[in-house]
Amino acid sequence: MKAFLSAVVVMVLITIAAPYALDQIGFSAADAGSGSAVRLD
């Protein structure tokens, strides 16, 4: 049970921290989903 609760806590922390961490390194979903190399069929 401790392992399950630990896994849930880690998943929640990663989910909360990921947008901030990705923003700090310059990753943007808007930039990745637009540009000259993106095909919109």
N, C-alpha and C positions, 0 to 999 in steps of 0.2 A: 504494500500500500504506500509506503514511503517513496518508493521509486516512481510510482504513478503520479503522486502528488508533486514530486520534484520535477518530473517531465512536464506536467501541466504548467507549473510555475515558470519553468524555463521557456516554454512555448509562448506564454503570455508576455514575458519580458522581451523576447526576441520580436514579437509582433509589435509591441509598443516602441521599442528602440530602433527598429529597422528603418522607418522613414527618416528619423533624425540622423542616423548614421549615413544613410545613402545620400541625404542632402548635404552632409558635411564633405563627402568625397566628390560631390558634383554630379551624381547620377540623377537624372530626371526622366520619369516615364514619358513626359510630353516630348522631351528631346529625342528619346529612343523611338518614339512612335511617329515621328514626323521628320521630314527632310527629303533630300533628293533620292535616297535609296529606298524609299518606302513606296510600295505599289498599292494603290487603292482600286481594286477591281470590283 
